[in-house]
């Protein structure tokens, strides 16, 4: 979950829990994640990998470029922190 969407309540979190997790704890996890935006519960852990594959790497190329080439990043308005 990227920080900026979470800060403004527009994040999306995909999560799961094993059958051993009590309903009360599942509800607590759900409420916690809803504080950051939308939460999506999946019963199959394989969906977590799919969600990560689709959403996780998108900011990485820009951050990687900024880390490797700060002058070019500044030229193209990429934040280099």
Secondary structure, DSSP 8 states (H G I E B T S, - for coil): --HHHHHTT-EEEEE---TTS-HHHHHHHHHHHHTTEEEEE-SSTHHHHHHHHHHTTTTHHHHHHHHH-HHHHHHTT----
